[in-house]
Amino acid sequence: MGIMWVVWPLDGDMTSYLDSQEIDYPEVPSRFPTGREIQEGLRGLVGYDFEINDNGLSAIWQAMITQAGAAGKLETALLEITCYSGDDQPQKLIFEKGDEELIKKLLRLLIPRCGPLVLIDDAGGAPQVILA
């Protein structure tokens, strides 16, 4: 069983939560990435392949990311948007499972467009503010 990872921008609720956990964060604009930005980020992952499962608007959208040509341990991640609202709309995203470093690589590609993002695992780890 893998860890589920939730991604969230630095909005008011998140910054209040980070304050309560005594976790530092920059005071800069932050938002959910759009569908188009997520796809551009996937294309920017050097050394990785991805396969998109697009079920249309208001449906589950997934991208399975795998390390290209790796021998031995293969880095993978399953990105999921539970209710895809369109290429130009902000998307709430989670990773059903995946290698933490691969997830962070993708998030760092999104941050220049949407601002810092917070990565939270369901295993009880501390929230991580991901910066460019």
A tleap script that builds the chain and sets N, CA, C and O, in Angstrom:
source leaprc.protein.ff14SB
mol = sequence {
  NMET GLY ILE MET TRP VAL VAL TRP PRO LEU
  ASP GLY ASP MET THR SER TYR LEU ASP SER
  GLN GLU ILE ASP TYR PRO GLU VAL PRO SER
  ARG PHE PRO THR GLY ARG GLU ILE GLN GLU
  GLY LEU ARG GLY LEU VAL GLY TYR ASP PHE
  GLU ILE ASN ASP ASN GLY LEU SER ALA ILE
  TRP GLN ALA MET ILE THR GLN ALA GLY ALA
  ALA GLY LYS LEU GLU THR ALA LEU LEU GLU
  ILE THR CYS TYR SER GLY ASP ASP GLN PRO
  GLN LYS LEU ILE PHE GLU LYS GLY ASP GLU
  GLU LEU ILE LYS LYS LEU LEU ARG LEU LEU
  ILE PRO ARG CYS GLY PRO LEU VAL LEU ILE
  ASP ASP ALA GLY GLY ALA PRO GLN VAL ILE
  LEU CALA
}
set mol.1.N position { 0.842 -1.184 0.000 }
set mol.1.CA position { 0.000 0.000 0.000 }
set mol.1.C position { 0.880 1.239 0.000 }
set mol.1.O position { 1.806 1.344 0.805 }
set mol.2.N position { 0.597 2.184 -0.903 }
set mol.2.CA position { 1.415 3.376 -1.026 }
set mol.2.C position { 0.847 4.544 -0.254 }
set mol.2.O position { -0.278 4.512 0.245 }
set mol.3.N position { 1.644 5.551 -0.176 }
set mol.3.CA position { 1.249 6.796 0.485 }
set mol.3.C position { 0.470 7.653 -0.502 }
set mol.3.O position { 0.836 7.747 -1.674 }
set mol.4.N position { -0.590 8.269 -0.034 }
set mol.4.CA position { -1.311 9.242 -0.847 }
set mol.4.C position { -0.766 10.624 -0.495 }
set mol.4.O position { -0.569 10.947 0.676 }
set mol.5.N position { -0.527 11.432 -1.526 }
set mol.5.CA position { 0.017 12.776 -1.361 }
set mol.5.C position { -1.013 13.795 -1.835 }
set mol.5.O position { -1.557 13.668 -2.932 }
set mol.6.N position { -1.278 14.796 -1.019 }
set mol.6.CA position { -2.195 15.882 -1.364 }
set mol.6.C position { -1.354 17.129 -1.640 }
set mol.6.O position { -0.374 17.399 -0.944 }
set mol.7.N position { -1.750 17.878 -2.658 }
set mol.7.CA position { -1.056 19.116 -3.025 }
set mol.7.C position { -2.031 20.270 -2.807 }
set mol.7.O position { -3.193 20.199 -3.207 }
set mol.8.N position { -1.541 21.339 -2.164 }
set mol.8.CA position { -2.412 22.470 -1.854 }
set mol.8.C position { -1.623 23.773 -1.984 }
set mol.8.O position { -0.438 23.801 -1.651 }
set mol.9.N position { -2.246 24.845 -2.457 }
set mol.9.CA position { -1.555 26.145 -2.525 }
set mol.9.C position { -1.502 26.810 -1.152 }
set mol.9.O position { -2.120 26.346 -0.194 }
set mol.10.N position { -0.765 27.886 -1.080 }
set mol.10.CA position { -0.654 28.663 0.164 }
set mol.10.C position { -1.836 29.621 0.285 }
set mol.10.O position { -1.662 30.839 0.233 }
set mol.11.N position { -3.031 29.072 0.444 }
set mol.11.CA position { -4.209 29.920 0.651 }
set mol.11.C position { -4.383 30.166 2.144 }
set mol.11.O position { -3.576 29.705 2.950 }
set mol.12.N position { -5.427 30.886 2.510 }
set mol.12.CA position { -5.642 31.242 3.916 }
set mol.12.C position { -5.744 30.047 4.844 }
set mol.12.O position { -5.148 30.048 5.921 }
set mol.13.N position { -6.488 29.029 4.443 }
set mol.13.CA position { -6.615 27.832 5.277 }
set mol.13.C position { -5.274 27.136 5.460 }
set mol.13.O position { -4.928 26.717 6.565 }
set mol.14.N position { -4.518 27.013 4.366 }
set mol.14.CA position { -3.239 26.316 4.452 }
set mol.14.C position { -2.241 27.104 5.285 }
set mol.14.O position { -1.519 26.518 6.092 }
set mol.15.N position { -2.184 28.419 5.108 }
set mol.15.CA position { -1.220 29.184 5.897 }
set mol.15.C position { -1.579 29.151 7.387 }
set mol.15.O position { -0.688 29.148 8.236 }
set mol.16.N position { -2.871 29.126 7.705 }
set mol.16.CA position { -3.281 28.978 9.113 }
set mol.16.C position { -2.825 27.635 9.668 }
set mol.16.O position { -2.338 27.548 10.795 }
set mol.17.N position { -2.989 26.594 8.866 }
set mol.17.CA position { -2.555 25.257 9.281 }
set mol.17.C position { -1.035 25.220 9.462 }
set mol.17.O position { -0.539 24.679 10.451 }
set mol.18.N position { -0.299 25.795 8.509 }
set mol.18.CA position { 1.161 25.806 8.632 }
set mol.18.C position { 1.596 26.600 9.853 }
set mol.18.O position { 2.545 26.213 10.535 }
set mol.19.N position { 0.913 27.710 10.140 }
set mol.19.CA position { 1.215 28.480 11.350 }
set mol.19.C position { 1.023 27.618 12.591 }
set mol.19.O position { 1.850 27.651 13.503 }
set mol.20.N position { -0.057 26.851 12.633 }
set mol.20.CA position { -0.333 26.001 13.806 }
set mol.20.C position { 0.707 24.891 13.957 }
set mol.20.O position { 0.932 24.388 15.058 }
set mol.21.N position { 1.339 24.512 12.843 }
set mol.21.CA position { 2.371 23.475 12.869 }
set mol.21.C position { 3.784 24.075 12.983 }
set mol.21.O position { 4.778 23.349 12.985 }
set mol.22.N position { 3.854 25.411 13.077 }
set mol.22.CA position { 5.114 26.150 13.162 }
set mol.22.C position { 6.035 25.840 11.985 }
set mol.22.O position { 7.233 25.616 12.156 }
set mol.23.N position { 5.447 25.833 10.780 }
set mol.23.CA position { 6.190 25.593 9.548 }
set mol.23.C position { 6.269 26.907 8.778 }
set mol.23.O position { 5.252 27.552 8.522 }
set mol.24.N position { 7.481 27.290 8.417 }
set mol.24.CA position { 7.697 28.544 7.684 }
set mol.24.C position { 7.256 28.401 6.231 }
set mol.24.O position { 7.290 27.314 5.654 }
set mol.25.N position { 6.845 29.523 5.660 }
set mol.25.CA position { 6.440 29.569 4.258 }
set mol.25.C position { 6.610 31.004 3.766 }
set mol.25.O position { 6.540 31.945 4.557 }
set mol.26.N position { 6.832 31.173 2.471 }
set mol.26.CA position { 6.951 32.534 1.935 }
set mol.26.C position { 5.571 33.160 1.792 }
set mol.26.O position { 4.586 32.463 1.549 }
set mol.27.N position { 5.506 34.456 1.941 }
set mol.27.CA position { 4.241 35.172 1.765 }
set mol.27.C position { 4.183 35.706 0.335 }
set mol.27.O position { 4.432 36.883 0.075 }
set mol.28.N position { 3.845 34.798 -0.578 }
set mol.28.CA position { 3.759 35.110 -2.003 }
set mol.28.C position { 2.470 34.497 -2.546 }
set mol.28.O position { 1.915 33.579 -1.942 }
set mol.29.N position { 1.996 35.004 -3.684 }
set mol.29.CA position { 0.780 34.432 -4.276 }
set mol.29.C position { 0.971 32.960 -4.623 }
set mol.29.O position { 2.052 32.534 -5.028 }
set mol.30.N position { -0.105 32.195 -4.453 }
set mol.30.CA position { -0.074 30.764 -4.727 }
set mol.30.C position { -1.486 30.323 -5.098 }
set mol.30.O position { -2.467 30.820 -4.544 }
set mol.31.N position { -1.581 29.385 -6.040 }
set mol.31.CA position { -2.892 28.886 -6.475 }
set mol.31.C position { -2.725 27.468 -7.007 }
set mol.31.O position { -1.608 27.001 -7.227 }
set mol.32.N position { -3.841 26.800 -7.207 }
set mol.32.CA position { -3.799 25.501 -7.853 }
set mol.32.C position { -3.367 25.675 -9.311 }
set mol.32.O position { -3.741 26.662 -9.945 }
set mol.33.N position { -2.585 24.733 -9.854 }
set mol.33.CA position { -2.209 24.824 -11.269 }
set mol.33.C position { -3.391 24.481 -12.176 }
set mol.33.O position { -4.286 23.729 -11.790 }
set mol.34.N position { -3.381 25.041 -13.378 }
set mol.34.CA position { -4.422 24.711 -14.356 }
set mol.34.C position { -4.104 23.370 -15.006 }
set mol.34.O position { -2.991 22.857 -14.893 }
set mol.35.N position { -5.093 22.817 -15.684 }
set mol.35.CA position { -4.886 21.579 -16.420 }
set mol.35.C position { -3.774 21.704 -17.441 }
set mol.35.O position { -2.954 20.798 -17.586 }
set mol.36.N position { -3.743 22.806 -18.138 }
set mol.36.CA position { -2.703 23.047 -19.150 }
set mol.36.C position { -1.323 23.130 -18.494 }
set mol.36.O position { -0.359 22.573 -19.019 }
set mol.37.N position { -1.217 23.815 -17.360 }
set mol.37.CA position { 0.063 23.930 -16.659 }
set mol.37.C position { 0.554 22.561 -16.182 }
set mol.37.O position { 1.750 22.272 -16.232 }
set mol.38.N position { -0.359 21.737 -15.730 }
set mol.38.CA position { 0.017 20.390 -15.296 }
set mol.38.C position { 0.559 19.595 -16.477 }
set mol.38.O position { 1.577 18.915 -16.350 }
set mol.39.N position { -0.107 19.673 -17.616 }
set mol.39.CA position { 0.359 18.954 -18.802 }
set mol.39.C position { 1.712 19.475 -19.273 }
set mol.39.O position { 2.564 18.687 -19.684 }
set mol.40.N position { 1.924 20.795 -19.221 }
set mol.40.CA position { 3.222 21.366 -19.579 }
set mol.40.C position { 4.305 20.889 -18.619 }
set mol.40.O position { 5.425 20.595 -19.037 }
set mol.41.N position { 3.971 20.813 -17.333 }
set mol.41.CA position { 4.914 20.305 -16.345 }
set mol.41.C position { 5.297 18.862 -16.624 }
set mol.41.O position { 6.469 18.499 -16.526 }
set mol.42.N position { 4.320 18.039 -16.968 }
set mol.42.CA position { 4.604 16.640 -17.305 }
set mol.42.C position { 5.549 16.550 -18.493 }
set mol.42.O position { 6.483 15.748 -18.487 }
set mol.43.N position { 5.312 17.364 -19.509 }
set mol.43.CA position { 6.187 17.359 -20.691 }
set mol.43.C position { 7.596 17.853 -20.352 }
set mol.43.O position { 8.552 17.530 -21.058 }
set mol.44.N position { 7.727 18.630 -19.280 }
set mol.44.CA position { 9.029 19.154 -18.877 }
set mol.44.C position { 9.849 18.216 -18.017 }
set mol.44.O position { 11.004 18.518 -17.716 }
set mol.45.N position { 9.286 17.084 -17.611 }
set mol.45.CA position { 10.027 16.116 -16.798 }
set mol.45.C position { 11.032 15.377 -17.675 }
set mol.45.O position { 10.661 14.496 -18.451 }
set mol.46.N position { 12.279 15.732 -17.550 }
set mol.46.CA position { 13.332 15.109 -18.353 }
set mol.46.C position { 13.642 13.727 -17.775 }
set mol.46.O position { 13.867 13.578 -16.574 }
set mol.47.N position { 13.650 12.719 -18.655 }
set mol.47.CA position { 13.977 11.363 -18.231 }
set mol.47.C position { 12.780 10.562 -17.746 }
set mol.47.O position { 12.938 9.496 -17.152 }
set mol.48.N position { 11.582 11.081 -18.001 }
set mol.48.CA position { 10.359 10.396 -17.574 }
set mol.48.C position { 9.369 10.329 -18.726 }
set mol.48.O position { 9.319 11.214 -19.580 }
set mol.49.N position { 8.590 9.267 -18.728 }
set mol.49.CA position { 7.483 9.128 -19.663 }
set mol.49.C position { 6.193 9.248 -18.866 }
set mol.49.O position { 6.182 9.020 -17.656 }
set mol.50.N position { 5.109 9.605 -19.540 }
set mol.50.CA position { 3.822 9.645 -18.852 }
set mol.50.C position { 2.728 9.228 -19.821 }
set mol.50.O position { 2.830 9.397 -21.036 }
set mol.51.N position { 1.687 8.679 -19.232 }
set mol.51.CA position { 0.510 8.284 -19.997 }
set mol.51.C position { -0.710 8.888 -19.318 }
set mol.51.O position { -0.939 8.677 -18.127 }
set mol.52.N position { -1.494 9.646 -20.090 }
set mol.52.CA position { -2.668 10.333 -19.545 }
set mol.52.C position { -3.924 9.523 -19.815 }
set mol.52.O position { -4.131 9.008 -20.914 }
set mol.53.N position { -4.753 9.422 -18.794 }
set mol.53.CA position { -6.081 8.824 -18.906 }
set mol.53.C position { -7.079 9.964 -18.693 }
set mol.53.O position { -7.355 10.353 -17.558 }
set mol.54.N position { -7.619 10.498 -19.799 }
set mol.54.CA position { -8.514 11.652 -19.768 }
set mol.54.C position { -9.935 11.173 -20.040 }
set mol.54.O position { -10.243 10.716 -21.140 }
set mol.55.N position { -10.788 11.279 -19.044 }
set mol.55.CA position { -12.183 10.845 -19.161 }
set mol.55.C position { -13.139 12.002 -19.433 }
set mol.55.O position { -14.354 11.835 -19.329 }
set mol.56.N position { -12.602 13.184 -19.782 }
set mol.56.CA position { -13.442 14.328 -20.090 }
set mol.56.C position { -13.708 15.203 -18.874 }
set mol.56.O position { -13.195 14.954 -17.783 }
set mol.57.N position { -14.519 16.231 -19.087 }
set mol.57.CA position { -14.843 17.175 -18.022 }
set mol.57.C position { -15.664 16.519 -16.921 }
set mol.57.O position { -16.477 15.631 -17.176 }
set mol.58.N position { -15.439 16.966 -15.710 }
set mol.58.CA position { -16.132 16.502 -14.506 }
set mol.58.C position { -15.903 15.024 -14.224 }
set mol.58.O position { -16.718 14.386 -13.557 }
set mol.59.N position { -14.815 14.483 -14.719 }
set mol.59.CA position { -14.480 13.078 -14.508 }
set mol.59.C position { -13.041 12.976 -14.005 }
set mol.59.O position { -12.331 13.978 -13.913 }
set mol.60.N position { -12.627 11.767 -13.685 }
set mol.60.CA position { -11.266 11.526 -13.211 }
set mol.60.C position { -10.285 11.673 -14.360 }
set mol.60.O position { -10.505 11.154 -15.455 }
set mol.61.N position { -9.203 12.385 -14.097 }
set mol.61.CA position { -8.100 12.583 -15.030 }
set mol.61.C position { -6.854 12.072 -14.328 }
set mol.61.O position { -6.587 12.456 -13.190 }
set mol.62.N position { -6.090 11.216 -14.986 }
set mol.62.CA position { -4.905 10.654 -14.366 }
set mol.62.C position { -3.710 10.728 -15.303 }
set mol.62.O position { -3.855 10.741 -16.525 }
set mol.63.N position { -2.532 10.776 -14.704 }
set mol.63.CA position { -1.287 10.667 -15.454 }
set mol.63.C position { -0.377 9.706 -14.703 }
set mol.63.O position { -0.010 9.955 -13.554 }
set mol.64.N position { -0.015 8.609 -15.358 }
set mol.64.CA position { 0.945 7.667 -14.798 }
set mol.64.C position { 2.320 8.079 -15.300 }
set mol.64.O position { 2.568 8.113 -16.505 }
set mol.65.N position { 3.213 8.391 -14.365 }
set mol.65.CA position { 4.544 8.881 -14.688 }
set mol.65.C position { 5.541 7.779 -14.350 }
set mol.65.O position { 5.505 7.220 -13.255 }
set mol.66.N position { 6.428 7.469 -15.289 }
set mol.66.CA position { 7.447 6.444 -15.053 }
set mol.66.C position { 8.801 6.931 -15.534 }
set mol.66.O position { 8.903 7.679 -16.506 }
set mol.67.N position { 9.816 6.503 -14.848 }
set mol.67.CA position { 11.177 6.845 -15.221 }
set mol.67.C position { 11.516 6.114 -16.517 }
set mol.67.O position { 11.311 4.905 -16.626 }
set mol.68.N position { 12.022 6.837 -17.475 }
set mol.68.CA position { 12.326 6.258 -18.791 }
set mol.68.C position { 13.631 5.479 -18.753 }
set mol.68.O position { 14.649 5.974 -18.270 }
set mol.69.N position { 13.591 4.247 -19.269 }
set mol.69.CA position { 14.796 3.446 -19.448 }
set mol.69.C position { 15.572 3.139 -18.193 }
set mol.69.O position { 16.780 2.911 -18.271 }
set mol.70.N position { 14.940 3.121 -17.047 }
set mol.70.CA position { 15.651 2.872 -15.799 }
set mol.70.C position { 15.846 1.378 -15.574 }
set mol.70.O position { 14.938 0.579 -15.804 }
set mol.71.N position { 17.029 1.017 -15.127 }
set mol.71.CA position { 17.293 -0.359 -14.725 }
set mol.71.C position { 17.227 -0.409 -13.199 }
set mol.71.O position { 17.649 0.528 -12.521 }
set mol.72.N position { 16.707 -1.483 -12.681 }
set mol.72.CA position { 16.585 -1.582 -11.225 }
set mol.72.C position { 15.335 -0.880 -10.739 }
set mol.72.O position { 14.267 -1.019 -11.334 }
set mol.73.N position { 15.468 -0.120 -9.648 }
set mol.73.CA position { 14.310 0.568 -9.072 }
set mol.73.C position { 13.836 1.673 -10.005 }
set mol.73.O position { 14.608 2.549 -10.394 }
set mol.74.N position { 12.587 1.619 -10.347 }
set mol.74.CA position { 11.973 2.558 -11.269 }
set mol.74.C position { 11.160 3.586 -10.479 }
set mol.74.O position { 10.299 3.206 -9.685 }
set mol.75.N position { 11.419 4.882 -10.683 }
set mol.75.CA position { 10.611 5.927 -10.045 }
set mol.75.C position { 9.294 6.044 -10.793 }
set mol.75.O position { 9.276 6.145 -12.020 }
set mol.76.N position { 8.183 6.031 -10.048 }
set mol.76.CA position { 6.857 6.179 -10.644 }
set mol.76.C position { 5.995 7.067 -9.753 }
set mol.76.O position { 6.295 7.265 -8.575 }
set mol.77.N position { 4.920 7.596 -10.333 }
set mol.77.CA position { 3.922 8.350 -9.579 }
set mol.77.C position { 2.619 8.333 -10.366 }
set mol.77.O position { 2.629 8.362 -11.597 }
set mol.78.N position { 1.506 8.286 -9.654 }
set mol.78.CA position { 0.187 8.349 -10.273 }
set mol.78.C position { -0.483 9.640 -9.826 }
set mol.78.O position { -0.956 9.749 -8.695 }
set mol.79.N position { -0.517 10.615 -10.727 }
set mol.79.CA position { -1.156 11.904 -10.474 }
set mol.79.C position { -2.643 11.761 -10.803 }
set mol.79.O position { -3.005 11.192 -11.832 }
set mol.80.N position { -3.502 12.285 -9.917 }
set mol.80.CA position { -4.941 12.179 -10.167 }
set mol.80.C position { -5.641 13.499 -9.861 }
set mol.80.O position { -5.367 14.158 -8.858 }
set mol.81.N position { -6.549 13.857 -10.754 }
set mol.81.CA position { -7.466 14.970 -10.545 }
set mol.81.C position { -8.846 14.324 -10.513 }
set mol.81.O position { -9.273 13.749 -11.514 }
set mol.82.N position { -9.544 14.405 -9.399 }
set mol.82.CA position { -10.793 13.652 -9.248 }
set mol.82.C position { -11.952 14.220 -10.047 }
set mol.82.O position { -12.890 13.495 -10.379 }
set mol.83.N position { -11.897 15.521 -10.362 }
set mol.83.CA position { -12.985 16.137 -11.143 }
set mol.83.C position { -12.368 17.181 -12.071 }
set mol.83.O position { -12.331 18.368 -11.747 }
set mol.84.N position { -11.889 16.730 -13.221 }
set mol.84.CA position { -11.192 17.611 -14.157 }
set mol.84.C position { -12.168 18.657 -14.701 }
set mol.84.O position { -13.232 18.320 -15.221 }
set mol.85.N position { -11.787 19.938 -14.571 }
set mol.85.CA position { -12.696 21.018 -14.967 }
set mol.85.C position { -12.248 21.771 -16.219 }
set mol.85.O position { -12.870 22.763 -16.595 }
set mol.86.N position { -11.176 21.311 -16.866 }
set mol.86.CA position { -10.754 21.935 -18.114 }
set mol.86.C position { -9.313 22.393 -18.094 }
set mol.86.O position { -8.726 22.611 -17.034 }
set mol.87.N position { -8.753 22.536 -19.282 }
set mol.87.CA position { -7.342 22.887 -19.421 }
set mol.87.C position { -6.992 24.237 -18.812 }
set mol.87.O position { -5.880 24.414 -18.315 }
set mol.88.N position { -7.907 25.183 -18.840 }
set mol.88.CA position { -7.611 26.525 -18.349 }
set mol.88.C position { -8.169 26.799 -16.953 }
set mol.88.O position { -8.183 27.943 -16.500 }
set mol.89.N position { -8.623 25.756 -16.281 }
set mol.89.CA position { -9.182 25.896 -14.936 }
set mol.89.C position { -8.219 25.335 -13.891 }
set mol.89.O position { -7.493 24.382 -14.171 }
set mol.90.N position { -8.204 25.917 -12.686 }
set mol.90.CA position { -7.374 25.362 -11.608 }
set mol.90.C position { -7.837 23.946 -11.261 }
set mol.90.O position { -9.030 23.642 -11.283 }
set mol.91.N position { -6.864 23.089 -10.940 }
set mol.91.CA position { -7.166 21.687 -10.654 }
set mol.91.C position { -6.615 21.291 -9.286 }
set mol.91.O position { -5.458 21.566 -8.969 }
set mol.92.N position { -7.450 20.646 -8.484 }
set mol.92.CA position { -6.982 20.058 -7.230 }
set mol.92.C position { -6.362 18.712 -7.581 }
set mol.92.O position { -7.004 17.864 -8.202 }
set mol.93.N position { -5.106 18.524 -7.177 }
set mol.93.CA position { -4.443 17.295 -7.551 }
set mol.93.C position { -3.929 16.535 -6.346 }
set mol.93.O position { -3.578 17.109 -5.315 }
set mol.94.N position { -3.896 15.232 -6.513 }
set mol.94.CA position { -3.337 14.332 -5.521 }
set mol.94.C position { -2.446 13.335 -6.261 }
set mol.94.O position { -2.528 13.187 -7.480 }
set mol.95.N position { -1.616 12.675 -5.511 }
set mol.95.CA position { -0.843 11.568 -6.045 }
set mol.95.C position { -1.280 10.337 -5.273 }
set mol.95.O position { -1.032 10.227 -4.072 }
set mol.96.N position { -1.933 9.408 -5.965 }
set mol.96.CA position { -2.429 8.183 -5.334 }
set mol.96.C position { -1.283 7.388 -4.732 }
set mol.96.O position { -1.425 6.751 -3.688 }
set mol.97.N position { -0.163 7.438 -5.400 }
set mol.97.CA position { 1.054 6.795 -4.923 }
set mol.97.C position { 2.183 7.428 -5.700 }
set mol.97.O position { 1.957 8.104 -6.704 }
set mol.98.N position { 3.383 7.213 -5.241 }
set mol.98.CA position { 4.492 7.735 -6.014 }
set mol.98.C position { 5.728 7.992 -5.189 }
set mol.98.O position { 5.690 8.092 -3.962 }
set mol.99.N position { 6.830 8.096 -5.914 }
set mol.99.CA position { 8.105 8.417 -5.289 }
set mol.99.C position { 8.127 9.892 -4.934 }
set mol.99.O position { 7.857 10.748 -5.775 }
set mol.100.N position { 8.446 10.178 -3.698 }
set mol.100.CA position { 8.420 11.551 -3.198 }
set mol.100.C position { 9.276 12.497 -4.035 }
set mol.100.O position { 8.844 13.607 -4.344 }
set mol.101.N position { 10.469 12.079 -4.399 }
set mol.101.CA position { 11.353 12.960 -5.161 }
set mol.101.C position { 10.805 13.244 -6.551 }
set mol.101.O position { 10.950 14.362 -7.046 }
set mol.102.N position { 10.184 12.270 -7.192 }
set mol.102.CA position { 9.567 12.486 -8.502 }
set mol.102.C position { 8.409 13.476 -8.386 }
set mol.102.O position { 8.265 14.369 -9.221 }
set mol.103.N position { 7.597 13.318 -7.361 }
set mol.103.CA position { 6.483 14.244 -7.140 }
set mol.103.C position { 7.012 15.664 -6.964 }
set mol.103.O position { 6.465 16.607 -7.535 }
set mol.104.N position { 8.069 15.818 -6.180 }
set mol.104.CA position { 8.652 17.139 -5.957 }
set mol.104.C position { 9.221 17.725 -7.246 }
set mol.104.O position { 9.114 18.930 -7.475 }
set mol.105.N position { 9.828 16.881 -8.095 }
set mol.105.CA position { 10.349 17.364 -9.380 }
set mol.105.C position { 9.225 17.982 -10.209 }
set mol.105.O position { 9.386 19.062 -10.777 }
set mol.106.N position { 8.090 17.290 -10.273 }
set mol.106.CA position { 6.965 17.817 -11.038 }
set mol.106.C position { 6.445 19.109 -10.418 }
set mol.106.O position { 6.191 20.077 -11.134 }
set mol.107.N position { 6.285 19.137 -9.108 }
set mol.107.CA position { 5.773 20.342 -8.449 }
set mol.107.C position { 6.697 21.533 -8.691 }
set mol.107.O position { 6.223 22.654 -8.874 }
set mol.108.N position { 8.005 21.302 -8.694 }
set mol.108.CA position { 8.948 22.405 -8.935 }
set mol.108.C position { 8.796 22.967 -10.343 }
set mol.108.O position { 9.101 24.137 -10.574 }
set mol.109.N position { 8.334 22.158 -11.282 }
set mol.109.CA position { 8.076 22.652 -12.636 }
set mol.109.C position { 6.793 23.482 -12.695 }
set mol.109.O position { 6.649 24.332 -13.574 }
set mol.110.N position { 5.863 23.245 -11.773 }
set mol.110.CA position { 4.603 23.988 -11.738 }
set mol.110.C position { 4.722 25.318 -10.991 }
set mol.110.O position { 4.009 26.272 -11.301 }
set mol.111.N position { 5.603 25.378 -10.030 }
set mol.111.CA position { 5.707 26.523 -9.126 }
set mol.111.C position { 5.984 27.857 -9.826 }
set mol.111.O position { 5.420 28.869 -9.411 }
set mol.112.N position { 6.824 27.909 -10.867 }
set mol.112.CA position { 7.028 29.218 -11.519 }
set mol.112.C position { 5.732 29.824 -12.067 }
set mol.112.O position { 5.638 31.042 -12.218 }
set mol.113.N position { 4.751 29.001 -12.359 }
set mol.113.CA position { 3.480 29.500 -12.898 }
set mol.113.C position { 2.447 29.774 -11.814 }
set mol.113.O position { 1.696 30.745 -11.898 }
set mol.114.N position { 2.408 28.913 -10.789 }
set mol.114.CA position { 1.306 29.027 -9.814 }
set mol.114.C position { 1.755 29.380 -8.397 }
set mol.114.O position { 0.907 29.578 -7.526 }
set mol.115.N position { 3.036 29.463 -8.145 }
set mol.115.CA position { 3.519 29.794 -6.809 }
set mol.115.C position { 3.778 28.552 -5.981 }
set mol.115.O position { 3.495 27.440 -6.427 }
set mol.116.N position { 4.319 28.726 -4.766 }
set mol.116.CA position { 4.666 27.589 -3.915 }
set mol.116.C position { 3.461 26.682 -3.649 }
set mol.116.O position { 2.316 27.129 -3.578 }
set mol.117.N position { 3.762 25.410 -3.508 }
set mol.117.CA position { 2.731 24.422 -3.213 }
set mol.117.C position { 3.131 23.640 -1.974 }
set mol.117.O position { 4.316 23.498 -1.672 }
set mol.118.N position { 2.137 23.137 -1.261 }
set mol.118.CA position { 2.381 22.355 -0.060 }
set mol.118.C position { 2.073 20.901 -0.377 }
set mol.118.O position { 1.039 20.588 -0.967 }
set mol.119.N position { 2.980 20.018 0.021 }
set mol.119.CA position { 2.835 18.584 -0.191 }
set mol.119.C position { 2.605 17.930 1.160 }
set mol.119.O position { 3.403 18.081 2.086 }
set mol.120.N position { 1.498 17.199 1.255 }
set mol.120.CA position { 1.119 16.558 2.516 }
set mol.120.C position { 0.867 15.084 2.247 }
set mol.120.O position { 0.132 14.729 1.326 }
set mol.121.N position { 1.488 14.214 3.066 }
set mol.121.CA position { 1.254 12.782 2.905 }
set mol.121.C position { 0.229 12.297 3.920 }
set mol.121.O position { 0.011 12.935 4.950 }
set mol.122.N position { -0.396 11.165 3.621 }
set mol.122.CA position { -1.416 10.634 4.524 }
set mol.122.C position { -0.831 9.707 5.585 }
set mol.122.O position { -1.569 9.038 6.308 }
set mol.123.N position { 0.504 9.669 5.674 }
set mol.123.CA position { 1.163 8.808 6.650 }
set mol.123.C position { 1.565 9.566 7.912 }
set mol.123.O position { 2.238 9.015 8.784 }
set mol.124.N position { 1.149 10.840 8.010 }
set mol.124.CA position { 1.403 11.608 9.214 }
set mol.124.C position { 2.666 12.426 9.207 }
set mol.124.O position { 3.051 12.966 10.244 }
set mol.125.N position { 3.322 12.538 8.075 }
set mol.125.CA position { 4.519 13.371 7.994 }
set mol.125.C position { 4.167 14.837 8.040 }
set mol.125.O position { 3.015 15.217 7.832 }
set mol.126.N position { 5.157 15.658 8.314 }
set mol.126.CA position { 4.948 17.098 8.355 }
set mol.126.C position { 4.718 17.640 6.954 }
set mol.126.O position { 5.345 17.162 6.008 }
set mol.127.N position { 3.839 18.624 6.790 }
set mol.127.CA position { 3.641 19.253 5.486 }
set mol.127.C position { 4.950 19.845 4.979 }
set mol.127.O position { 5.746 20.371 5.757 }
set mol.128.N position { 5.166 19.754 3.670 }
set mol.128.CA position { 6.387 20.285 3.060 }
set mol.128.C position { 6.009 21.408 2.101 }
set mol.128.O position { 5.207 21.214 1.187 }
set mol.129.N position { 6.589 22.575 2.318 }
set mol.129.CA position { 6.381 23.691 1.399 }
set mol.129.C position { 7.414 23.529 0.288 }
set mol.129.O position { 8.619 23.566 0.534 }
set mol.130.N position { 6.923 23.348 -0.942 }
set mol.130.CA position { 7.802 23.124 -2.079 }
set mol.130.C position { 7.997 24.451 -2.809 }
set mol.130.O position { 7.040 25.116 -3.205 }
set mol.131.N position { 9.259 24.809 -2.970 }
set mol.131.CA position { 9.627 26.049 -3.633 }
set mol.131.C position { 10.375 25.717 -4.929 }
set mol.131.O position { 10.826 24.586 -5.111 }
set mol.132.N position { 10.505 26.679 -5.811 }
set mol.132.CA position { 11.201 26.458 -7.089 }
set mol.132.C position { 12.655 26.114 -6.852 }
set mol.132.O position { 13.401 25.894 -7.806 }
savepdb mol mol.pdb
quit
